[in-house]
């Protein structure tokens, strides 16, 4: 956001004499200056100090505890900078064992419908899976809702990669 700020005009010595002589103040100054060529005004632009750098960074997700066989959990993470995820990466060793029921940034769903997506879609060896997700605000919650479809308890881990504003 920008603001234009114009400085006040500085009165010359002649103008100060008029003011001090008891004349009608600024009206006399305005009449005196009417014959002069108007000075050029160069506005000063003041800008908010927003993000100055952008880099591609990673945001990690970890269920910490094992997800029970056929169990469903929400695995959350919160970025500490503005973050616009472009890729989901799930380790190839666990991807065959999970489905992703939903992925939300704040309250916004990042899938086109409510159908689950197999985690192998985003396995670490998958290609051509770049996305353009919503921008996550600082400290907003990004949440994977996942189901373990294997016969045993497993830990879920994932990463989101994308540009972050620093």
Rosetta blueprint (number, residue, H / E / L):
1 X L
2 X E
3 X E
4 X E
5 X E
6 X L
7 X L
8 X L
9 X L
10 X L
11 X L
12 X L
13 X H
14 X H
15 X H
16 X H
17 X H
18 X H
19 X H
20 X H
21 X L
22 X L
23 X L
24 X L
25 X L
26 X H
27 X H
28 X H
29 X H
30 X H
31 X H
32 X H
33 X H
34 X H
35 X L
36 X L
37 X L
38 X L
39 X L
40 X L
41 X L
42 X L
43 X L
44 X E
45 X E
46 X E
47 X E
48 X L
49 X L
50 X L
51 X L
52 X L
53 X L
54 X E
55 X E
56 X E
57 X E
58 X E
59 X E
60 X E
61 X E
62 X E
63 X L
64 X L
65 X L
66 X L
67 X E
68 X L
69 X L
70 X L
71 X L
72 X E
73 X E
74 X E
75 X E
76 X E
77 X E
78 X E
79 X L
80 X L
81 X L
82 X E
83 X E
84 X E
85 X E
86 X E
87 X E
88 X E
89 X E
90 X E
91 X L
92 X H
93 X H
94 X H
95 X H
96 X L
97 X L
98 X E
99 X E
100 X E
101 X E
102 X E
103 X E
104 X E
105 X E
106 X L
107 X L
108 X E
109 X E
110 X L
111 X L
112 X L
113 X L
114 X L
115 X L
116 X L
117 X E
118 X E
119 X H
120 X H
121 X H
122 X H
123 X E
124 X L
125 X L
126 X L
127 X L
128 X L
129 X L
130 X L
131 X L
132 X L
133 X L
134 X L
135 X E
136 X E
137 X L
138 X L
139 X L
140 X L
141 X E
142 X E
143 X E
144 X E
145 X E
146 X E
147 X E
148 X E
149 X L
150 X L
151 X L
152 X L
153 X L
154 X E
155 X L
156 X L
157 X E
158 X E
159 X E
160 X E
161 X E
162 X E
163 X E
164 X E
165 X E
166 X L
